[in-house]
Amino acid sequence: VALEVLQSRVFLKDFIHNNALEVPLTAATGWNPLTNELTIDPKIYDSAAGEWGTGADGRSLRPTDWELVNQFRNTVLSVRKDDRKGLVTLTVSFYSPDLASRWATALVSSINETMRIQDVEQAQGRISYLENKLQETTLADMQQVFFQLIESETRTVMLASAQPEYVLQTIDPAVTPEEKSGPNRKAIVAAAGAGGLVLGVIAVFLISFIRSIKA
């Protein structure tokens, strides 16, 4: 459930706004390693004025929540679950390695807090309901059942309140990488070379075929 919530539109929308990711997600075009600052496209967002640009149709380029969540899902966040080992790998990819590391850590912290609050509120609601039912019954057996259920729900509240990493426990914390994950220049060069070779061979055969027809 936590993994589904983590990738849900409601959770990601709140996460993006709470961490002020609108400008980095929409207007960033690169990262300067010397200053550790993002390169922002001034046509999309004017950092000095703090204003969004306008498109050819005169509309503001400020992204909608729909666009922000789609951008985050498609280009930034990757969640992979290993059912055999019971482990989850959460990856955040972005221009700035420092921001990617911080966002990954914040995502884990945020989903743990979200699920903790949700479970505590649900348990407290059940405790309130059971306490009301306890007052309504005079049967000793039923009272004993209600006491046991209340004890169980109270234990849930206590455990949730005492565990910061309530749902996802971090085994390997996010770090700022010292080398980029992409694009893979070697793979690009190899693919381009192979593609050029294939096109060259095809071109030779076509030229030879055309000449033979003319002859």
Disulfide bonds with the S-S distance in Angstrom:
none
